[in-house]
Amino acid sequence: MRLEDIQLAALLHDIGKFYQRTSLSHSDRYKGLTESDFGKSGAHGKWSATFVIENGLGEDIEDLVLHHHNPSGSRNPEYARIIRDADHHSARERKKSESKQEVKEHPMISVFSQVRLPEREKTEGEYYLPLRELIPRDLKGIKPDRRKKAVMSGWNLEEEYRRLWKLFTSEMSELKNVDVNTVHHLLRKYTSLIPSAVYVSVPDISLFDHLKTTAALAGCLYLHRKEGNGGKPYLIVTGDLSGIQNFITGVASPEEAQKGMSKRLRGRSLYISLLMDAVANRIVSEAGLSQPNILFCGGGNFTLILPNTQEVKDILERVSREVNLGFIESFNAELYLALSYTEAEGDELEDFGDIMDRLARKNLRNKRSKFRGLLDEFFTAEEEPPLGTCAVCGLPSSSSICSSCRSHEELGARVANADYMIRVHGSMDSDFNEAGISYFFETENSVIQRLHDLADYDGRIELLRLNSTDFLEIRDRVQAENLSFGFALMGNTVPAEAADKRALDFTEISSLSIGTGKLAALKMDVDNLGQIFSQGLEKRSISRISTMSSFMDLFFLGYINQVASEFFFIMEPCGECREGLIAIRSEIGTVYRPSGITRNELCDGCREKSTPTIYITYSGGDDVLVFGPYDDIVEFAGKLRNEFREWTCENPSIEISAGIFMGGHKFPAGKAAELAEKQLKRSKELGRGKISVFGETVQWDTDGFIGFNELLEFGMKLEELHTEGKLSKNFIYSLLKLHDSSFHEDVRDFDEWVESQEMRLRIKDYVPYYVYKLRNVSDRELRRELFNEGIRFIPWIRIPVSWVSLRTRNGDIHE
């Protein structure tokens, strides 16, 4: 039996759970079967087998899914045992609940609600997820809710299961060639929000992640046993890329290199993402495996599940050497790929978090001896001195901007308008080509022609629709047995001119600001992420880790686009919508920014014409780098963090930190990103779960000390009062002078930060002067309100006053 058949059977072994929950009947051919045939707890195998037969996948796969709980009843017991063992190793997380639960009455529980770090509080109660398909443009609809009834249409989920099943089987039945990768993506679309086990288990593992990891493990067992190896069957592999920050932001920005810098920074960020994707796919492909074996890939890291064979270890050594030699030659050793692996038994997968922790320590040691054994051949005298250096990266180049930096710029521009990514397993002239994998980025109009151009290529080709799960729409327009279909999420929101979809440069983006024309860089990442994965879950099985990785990806690669789209401008709004917008003279002409109106409140025509102001330069894993008008970036930071908190069930153990730097429109963007990183580092040094902006480091929410969200809200209130003529600028600026005369701090760690916040609460020297200044406010009610409410904000007034100062500066830009 072929490896592909084994992985396909493993991928579909529990599809009967989905089918069975619709209350539809299985095929009559299995009516006479009993537990002695399909095994204990294996009744769902009858529905799995029915699905296989209905889709013409063959009797061998039917036999394997029917008997995966009872291999002795199979015609192919050796292969059925592979599915059974992979199933058991994948499901090592099964934590028994205190009571039996009706399968159709219990939706999936968010795995984030189960996370608890040492000495941290646990989320109160359980958070439930709605049962529906993944729709990248509407990920807001799958945020967890404490109320079970809020995610169910009625007293049970049968209606939702039937609707989903109808959609899934409709797409499945139209496949001309059923392959593991395409089925993998279909299952991701339709089963990511279906609980794998419910009856006597805590249902916090998705059916998709259980099927995916079972398929990955089954492929490994097949190859390991085929080679006749003893010992541990699995090889858990992690790749960790170092030098990312300097690579992305450490670019020179002289006047001759400023043009195209926005696309160049984005291109460098995409280079990192695509490089890791290419390396992961190259390794998995050479091992003869498929997409399920890539457990995680993003943020400069990947984790692979591979068979423990000498051939695979040789592949790892060869690819690692090839990639790192390329880094030495192309980037002067600025980047380095640390590749580590460990052998594992099936039982060890019960604590997959511990395995990941061990591998992280291995990679750390690996990084301490970078390029060992690879440098000697490069220490040779150059025959000719370099003609010059690149103005951007500083490496030898015969032109002012080297071909590598130029290619990054072209990549950034190409991806901004792409609807599809084509991944070709092989090297060829393409938009991106590394580690033996080639990538093309195409629009709706160009993708068919590109596939026709690749028609004679006999290697593996994957067509991935970007940020849409409607990836089978063009299946009838292409004919190729080596082509698989799927989708990929990518944080690719970019401000662009509506007419030609040209991505705006940073000078143009800064001019979209209200008030002063400043560009801001925002850096964010999740606090203690490694600890969350290695220690945060009580049962850290491979399926639970995979589920948590999947939902983290959905947020940082998918949902981030929805949050970014809420910050926008319009070139020519209709008369009705214009009333909720404010006109600004920008570098690209007069544009209209929202003033008291949300994007959803626009008419359909204006919503279609709206353009985001947020430029997502990088988003992956748990790491975010975005640029934009300073005011939108400040709001976006708070909005993204608040959405993340809802996404992760308001869990006290899961928080995010941020740093913002603002500069003039000519300030070097690479330097701005570097300084934003320093602000992020300060947020983490002062205790994590904070944002550093406007010279302050504050917590997000008010809890004893006033938090960023409330401070920004108060700043907006002051701005509104000033705009209405109720407060003068002099009064608002005097609040900052009052603050500066009362508070002088230089904190270096969390304890000092807490002490400084407590001191701010104790000091009241400013009260008499504040009361005196309030005498200049003529409105008696407002004066009373500012005394009762505003006095709370004085110890942290720098943030509200800075907001007003920037937003009300250069008022002549408003029309």
N, C-alpha and C positions, 0 to 999 in steps of 0.2 A: 504494500500500500504506500502511496506517495505521502511525503511530508505535508504537502498542501492539504490532502484529504484529512490527515490527522488534525491539523490546526483548524480546518473548517469544522470538523466534527466537534472539537473542543469549544470552538467559538459558538456553536449552536446547541451544546449539550443540555443547557437549561432553558432554551428558548420556549420549551413547553410550559415553564412557569408563567410566562407572559400569556401564552395561548390559553392555558387552563383558567386563568383568572378572568377571562372573558365569559366563562360559562358555556362556551361553544364546545361541541362534542369532538372527541378524537375520532380517528378512522375506525370503522367497524372491524378492520382486520386485527385490532388489538383487544377486542371485547373479551375474549376468553382468557387473556393473560392475567396472572396473579402475581403476588409479591415474590413467589419463587422464580418467576420469570424476569421481572424487572428490578428486583431487589428491594430491600427495606428503604422506605422514603423515596422510592424511585418511580412512583406512579406518573409524575410529570413527564417521564421519558416517553410515555405513549403519545403525548401531545408534541413533544420534540420530534419524534419519528414521523408523526402525521405531517408536520410542517416540512420536513425533509422530502417526503414523498410528494407532497403537493407542489413543491418547487423543483422536482425532477433532479435532485442532487445525488441520486443513486442509492442502491441497496446497501453498499458498504457503510456509508455515512449513516443511513437509517439504522443499521444494526448497532453501530457504535453508540449513538445517542440513546437508543432504546435500552441498552444494557450497561450504561456507564456506572450504574450502582450494583450491577451483578455481572462482572466480566465472564464468569464461567458459563453463562447462558448465551454468550456471543459466538458467532461463527469465527470471529477473529479475537480470541480472548487476550492475546498478547497486546494487541492495539487497544482493546477495551480497557485493559488494566492501565495503560498509559493515560487514558482520559480520566479514569477513576482516581489515579494517584495525583494527577495534576489538579483535579477538582478538589481533592482533600487538602492538598498543599496550599491551594489558593484560598480555601475557606477556613484557614486556621483561626480566623478571628471570631468564629461563632461563639459569642457570649450568650449563655442561656438567660432568658428573661425569667422573671419570677412567676409569670403566668402565661398560659397559652393565649394567642391573639388570633382573631379572625383575619385571614390574609387580605381579604378585600375591604376590610374596615380600617386598615392601618396604612397610611401613606409613609413614604420614606422620611426618616429623621435625618436632618443635616448633621454630617459628621463633625462639623465645627462646634456643635453644641456639646459634644462629648470630650472636647479638649480641656485638659487642666494641667497647667504647669505646677511644679512644686511650689508650695507656699502661696499659691494663688487661689482665688475663689473660683467656683465652677459656675457655669451658666445656670440660671434658675429655670428649671423645667426643660421640656423638650421643644425643639423647633421643627416644624414639618415643612416638607417641600411638595408643591403641587405635582400632579401626575400629568405630564404633557411632554411634547417633543421639544428639542432644542431649536430655538429660533434666535440667531445671534442679534437681530435687530430689536428683539424684545426680551432681553434677559432680565429686565426689571420684573417681569412676570413670574420668575422662578425664585425670587427671594424667599427665604424661610419665614414662617409665621408661627407664633406660639399657639394659635388656635387651630386645632385639627380641622374644625368645620370650615375654616377660611380657605382651605386648599382642596376641599371636596365639594362636588356638586350636590351630593345627597348623603344618605346615611351610609353608603358604601361606594367603592370606586369602580364598580363593574362598568358603568357607562363610560368612564374615562379609559379603562382598559380596552373596551370594544372599539372606541374611536381611534385610539392609537394603533391597535392591531390592524384595523382596516387600512390605515395609512401606510403602515410598515409593510404589510403583505402586498399592497398595491405596487409599491416601489420595488419590492423584492421580485415580484413576478415579471417585471418588465426588463430585468437584467438579461442581457444576451449571453454574457460570460460571467459566471459566478466565481469570484476569486476572493481570497481571504481579506485583502485590503479593502475592497469595496464593501463587503459585508461588515467588516470592522467599523467603517464609517457610518453605515446605515444603523448599526446597533448603537453607536454612540449617539446618533440623532434621536433614536426612539426609546432607548432603555437606560439613559443616564439618570432618569428620575424615577425609575422603577426599583423598589427594594428587592435585593436578591433573595433574602430569607426573612420570613416574618413569624411563622407559626410559634416557634419557641426560641426565637432569636431577636436581638435588638436590631431593627431594620435600618441600619445607618450605612450599609454598603450598597452601592448601586449594582443592578444586574449587569450593566455594561462593564464595570470594572472587574466584576467576578468573571464574566465571560472572557474579557480581554486577558486577564492574568492566567486563567486556565489555558487559553490557547497558547500563550507565551511559554508556559511551563510544559505543556504537552509537546510542543515542538522541541524543547530542550531534552525532554526524556526520550523522545524518539531518536534523536541524533546521538545522545549519550549511550543508549542501549544498543543502537545499531553498530557503534564502534566497538562495543563489547567492553567498555570501561567499567571498572569497579569504582568504589569510592563515591564521593559526593557528586550528584548529577548536575548541579547548577553552578553557574558562574555569574555572580552579580557584579556588574561593571559600572563605574562612575567616571564621567569625564568632567573636569573642572578647569575652566579657562581663566588664567590670571592675566592681569595687565589691561583689563577691559576699560576701566575708568580713564587711564592715561591715553589709551588708544582712541577712544571716542572723543574726549574733550581736549587732549593735549595737542591741539593743532594750532599752528601760527595763524594770525589773522591780519597780516599787513593789508594795506589798501588794495593791492593787486589780487589778493586772495579772498577778499570779503564777498565778492559776487559769487553766488552759488553756495555760500557757507551753510545755509539752512538745509539744502539738499545733501551737501557733503556730510554734515553731522548725522543726518538721518541715514545716509548711505553707509556710513561707518557702523552705525548701530545695527543696521540690517545685515551688514557683513558678519557681525558677531552671531546673530541669530541663525543666519543661513549656514554659516560655517559649522556650528554645532549640529544643526539639522543634517548637514551633508555628512559629517563624520559619523553620526549615529546611524544614518541610513546606509552608509558605506559598510560599516562593520556588520550590521544586521543582514544586509544583502549578501555579503561575501560568506556569511555563516549559513546562507540558504534560508533565512527566516523572513519574517514579515513585520508589518506595523505593530501588532500586539506586543512584540518583543522590545519595543521602545516604551518603557514604563513612563518616562518623563523626559522632556527636552525643552529647555527654556532658561533664560536668565544666565547664560554662560555655563550651564550644567546639563548633563543628561545622565540617566540611569537606564541600563540595559539588562535584560534577563537572557542569558546565553547558556548553551550547553558547556559543561566542563570537559572540553576535549583539547588535545594538544593543537589541533588545527585552529581552533578559535583563539587560543593563546598566541599562536603565531600571527594571526590576523591582527590582534591587538598590538603586538609589538611592531609589526610592519606599518600599520596606519599611524601609530603614535610617532614613530620615527619620521615618516614621510611628512606629516603635518608640522611637526616642530622644526624640521629642516627648512620647510617652506617659510616658517615664521622668521627664522634667522636670515634667510636670503631676502625676503620681501619687506620685513618690518624691523630689521636690526634687532631681532630677539625681544621686541617689545611685548609680544604675546607668547604665552606658553600653555600648552595643553597637558595637564596632569591627568594621566589615565591609570586607574587602579582597579583591582578586582579581588574578590574573595570567593572561595568555594563554599557551597552551602548544601545542607541536607534539606529535605522537604519540611521536617519538623522545625528547623531553624527559622523558617519563613514566618512562624508564629510571632516572632519579634523582629520584624523586618526593620523597625526603627533602630534597633541595636546594630544590625548589619550596616545600615546607612551611617550610623555614628562611627563605626570602625573604619569604614571607607573614607569618611571625611578626614579622620586622623591620618590615614595612609596618604591621602592626597596632599595634606599639609606637609608631611615629611618629603613627599615627592617634589613639592615646589621649592623646598630648601636646597635642592640639588638640581636646579633647572639645567636642561640641555647637557646633562652629564654624558660624555662620550660623543657629543655631536659637534663640538666647536673646533676641534683641531684642524679639520680640512678647510675652515674658513679663515684661519690666521695665515694667509699667504699674501705676498706682496702684490699689489695691483699693477698690471702692466701699464695702464694709462690712468692718470689722475681723473677724477670726475670733472665733468665740464661745469657743473654748477649744482645747486641744491634746490629742492622743491620749496616754494614759498609757504606751503601748508605744513608738510610733515618734516621738512628739513633734511630728507634723505637725498643722496646723489641723484641728479636728474639733468637731462639735457635741455629741458624746458622749464618755464617758471612754475608750472604745476605738473607734477609727474603723472604718468599714466595711471598709477594706482589711485591717486586722489581724484583724478578725473573720472575714473570708473566708479568710485564711490558716489560722486555727484550724479552721474548718469543713473546709477542704481536707485538712489533716493528719489529721483524724478520719475523713473519708470514705475516703481512700486506704488507711488502716490495715486496713480490713475488705474491701477490694475484691478481686474475682476477675477482673474484666474492665475494660479501658479502652476506651472508644469515642471515636475521633478523627473529628470531623465537619469537613469542609472548608467552613467558613462560620461566621458569627457568630450565636450564639443564646444564650438563657438556659441556663446549664449550670454544672457544678461549676468549670470553669475556661475562660476565654475570652480569648485574647490573639492578636494578629497575624492576626485573621481565621480562626482555628482554634478549635473548641470541643471540650471534653473532658467525658465523663461517666465516673464510676467506679461500677461496679455489682457486686453480689454474684451468686452463682449463681441466687438467687431473683428478683432484680430485672432481670436483663439482658434477658430476653425482652420484658418489658413496655416497657422503654425502647426497644428496637428497633421494637416495634409503634408506639410514639409517634412514631418517626422515619420511619415507613413512607411518608409523603407527601413527604418531603424528597428532592429529585432530585439533590443534590450528592453528592460522593464521601464514603463512610462506611467507616471501617476498624474492625473489631472485633478487639481484641488481648487475648488471654488473658495474664494476669500470672503470670509465673514457672511456666508450664506450656506444653509444646509440644503438648498435646492440644487444639489450638485448633479442630479441625473437629468436635468432639463435638456441637455444637448446630446444625450447618449445616442439618439437616432440619427444624428448628423455625422457621427464618426464610426468608422469600422476598423477595429484593431483588436486582436486577441491579447496583445501584450499591454493593453491600456486598462488601468483601474481608475475608479472615480472616488472622490472624497471631498472633504472640506478642511479648511485651515482657518483658525482665528488669528487675527493680526491687529495690533493697535496701530491703525494706519490713518487716523484722523489728521488732516492737513488743511490749513487755510489755502484756498485757491481762488483764482479769478473765475467767475462763472462762465465767461465767454469761451476761453480756451483751456480751462482747467489747469492753468499754469500755477504751480505752487508759489505762494508769496515768499519773498525773501524777508529776513529778519527786520530790515529797516521798514518795510511796508507793514509788517505785523505790529511793530511798536507804534506806528502811527494810528493804529486802530484804537488805542487807549483813549479813555475819557479823561480829560485833564492834561497832564503832562505826558509827552510821548516817550514812554519807557518800555523796554522789553524786560521780561522776567523769565528766569530759569527756575524750574521746580524739580527737586529731587525727593523721591519718597521711596521707602521700602519697609517691609514688614519686620517688626522687632522679634528677635529670638526665633527666627523661622526654623533654623536647624534644630533647636531644642524642642520646638513644637512637634516636628516630625519624629524626633528620636525619643522624646520623653512625654509628649503631651497626651497620648492615647493609652488607655489601660491595656488594650489588646492591639499591638502595632503590627498586624498581619500585612502581607503584601497587598491584599485587596483593600484594606482600609487606607493604607498609605496611598495607593493608587487613586482611591476615591477622593481623598483630600487634595491630592495633586491636581486631579481633573477639575475640581471646583475652584481651586486657586487659579488655574489657567483660564477658566471661564471668566473670572473677574478681570484679570490683568491683560488678557489678550482680546476679550470680547466686550464685557460690560463697560470697560473704560471708554470705549468709543461712544456708547450711549450717553455717558456722563459728559464727555467732551462736546457732544452735539448740542447740549443745552446752552453753550456759550457761542454766540453767533453774531453775524452782521448780514445786512441785506443791501444790495445796491439800489434797487428800485421797488420799494414796497408799495402795495396798494394804499389808497387813501384811508381806508378804515384801519388797517394795521399800523399805519404811520403814526397814529395818535399815541400808540404805546411805545414809540421808538424815539431816539434822539439822533439828530444828524451831526456828523463829524466830517470835517475836511481832512481826508487822509492822503497818503502817497498815491493811492489808486483812484482818487476822486472822492466824491461825497458818498459816505456809507451811513447806514442807519443801525445803531446799536439798541438793544432792549432797554427800556426804562419802565419797569413795572409790568412787563409782559413776558411770558414764557414762550418757548418755541411751540409748545403744544397749543397755545392760545392763538397762534397765527392762523390765517386762512390757509387752505390747502396749497394755493398758488405761492404764497409767500414762504410757507414752510419748505416747499420744494426748492425755492430760490435761495434759501438761507445758507450761509457758508460758515463753518466753524472758525473760531478765532484761535483755538487751541492746536498747537503743533506737537503731536506725539512723536518725539524723536526716538524714544525707546520705551518699550513696555514688555516685560517678560519675566517669568519666574515670580518674583515679588518686587521687582525693581522698576522704577518709573523715572524717566527724564522727559519733561515737556517744556516747551517755550510758549510764550503768548504775550498779549498786552498785560502789563503788570496787574491791572485791576481784575481782569478775568482769571489770571493765574492765582491770585490770592483767594478769590471765591471758589475756583475750581479745586484748590487744595482742600478746603474745608468740605466741599461737596463730595469729593472722591473719598475722603476719609470717613465721612458719615455714612456713605453708601457701603463702604467696606465693612464698617461696624455692623450694619444691618445684614450684610451678606454672611458675616461670620457669627451671627446670633448674639450680638452684643457681648461676646465672651470676654471676660476680664483678662483671660490669658492671651488674647490675640489683639494686638494693637499695631499701629503704623506710625512712623515718624516722618517728618518732612523738613526741608530747608529751602528757602526762597532767596534768590539774589536778584536785584533789579539794577539795570544799567541803562545808560542812554542808547539811542538808536545806533550809534557807531561803536558801542562797546563790543570788544571781541566776544563772539558767542561761545567759543570754546572756553575762554576764561570765565565767562558767566556761569557756565555749567560746572566748572571746577570750584568756583566760589559757592555755588548752591550745594555742592557736595560737602564743603566745609561746614555750611550751615546745618546740613543734615547730620553730620558727625557731631556737632555741638548738641543737637536735640537728643542724640543717643547718649552722649556723655553725661547729660543732665537728667538721665533717668528713663529715656525712651517714652514713647507715647506723647510726643510733643512736636511743636512746630517752631522753627526759628525764622522770624520775619520782622522787618522794621526795627532791628536792633534788640529784639526781645525774644526770649524762649519761654513759651507758655504751654500748658497742657491744653488739650483740645476742648474738654468739657469743664464746666464749672463744678468743682467738687472741693469745697473748702476755699480754694483759690479760684478766681474768675478765669474761665477758659477762653480759648480763641474764638469759638463760635459766638459766644455772647459779646465778646469785645468787638468783633467785626459787625455784628448786628447793631451795636451801639454806635459804631463809626458811621454806618449807613444812616442811622437816625440823625446824627449830628449833621451829616451832609444834606439830608432832606430839609432839616430846619434852616440851614444856611441858605439853601436854594430858595426856600420860601421867604427869605428875608427876616426870619425870626431870630437868627443868631449871627453875629458878625464873625469874621475871620479872627479879629483881634481877640475876641472872647475864647474862641476855640484854641488859638495858639497859646493863650495865657495858661491854659490847662497843662500844656506840655512844660512850660516854664515852672509851673507849680510842682509838677512831678519831679523835674530835674533838680529842683532846689531841696527836695525832701529825701530822694532816694539815690544812693550811690553804692553800686555793688560790683563785685568782680568774682563771679562764682565759677568753680572748676569741676564740681561733681554734683551728684544728686543730693547728698546731704547738705551741701552748701546752698544748693538751689532751694530746697525745702526751707532752710533757715531764713533765706532771703525773702521767700514768699510770706512766711510767718511774720517777719519783721515789717513787711509792707502792711499787714493787717493791724499791727500794733501801733505803728506811727500815725498820729492824728494831727501833727503840726500844721498840715495844710488846710484843715477845716476852716479856721477863721478867714483865711485869705480867700478860700473858695466861696464862702458865704458873701464876702465883700464883693467879689467879682460878679456874683449872681445879681447884684443890684443893678447891673447894666442891662439885664434882661427885662424888657418892658412888660411882657406878658406875665401876669401874676400866676396863672395856672401853670404855665411852662416853667416859671421860676421855682414853684413848689415841686414840680415833677423832677426837675433837674437836681434839686437838693435831695429829695428822697431817693431817687434812682441813681443819678449821676455820681454821687459821692462814692458809691461802691467802686466806680471804675477808675478813680484817680490814681491808685497805686499801679495800674496797668494802662494808663491813658495814652501811652506812646503809640500803641497800635491804632486806636480809633482816630487820634489826631493826625497821624501819618496818612491814614486813608483819606481823610477829608482834605488834607493839604495837597495831596497829589491829584485827587479827583477834581478839585476846584481850581487848579492852576491853569494858566493860559486859557482862560474862558473864551477867547476869541475863536477857538477852533469849533465852537458850537454854532450852528446856523439856526 
